[in-house]
């Protein structure tokens, strides 16, 4: 949750597109690593973070596109 809050602060409040994109990549790693760790214990449990991983993947693509298309706004 802290990484999610940090991304919102970087992107919307500070308008730091590059930092927000790097941070969302770190945020993406959390559910990906959780999925990998859960898969060693229980395959059904490994699917629990999958919706979060899908959402963060979409959000990262959107963040990167908005940053790339608005360099003046998100310097």
C-alpha positions, 0 to 999 in steps of 0.5 A: 500500500505504501508503494501505491500511495507513493506512486500517486504522490509522485505522479499526481502531486509532484508530476514526476513522470520518470520517477513515477514510472520507475516506482510503478515498476517496483510496485509491479514486482510486489504481486509478481514476487508474491505470485512466485512465492505462493506458487511454491506452496499452493498453486491455487493460492498463487492465483490470488495476486493475479488480478492485482498484477494485471491491474498494475501491468495496465497502470504501468503501461498507462503511466508510461504512455502518459509520461511519454506523451506529456513530457512538459507536464510530467518532466 
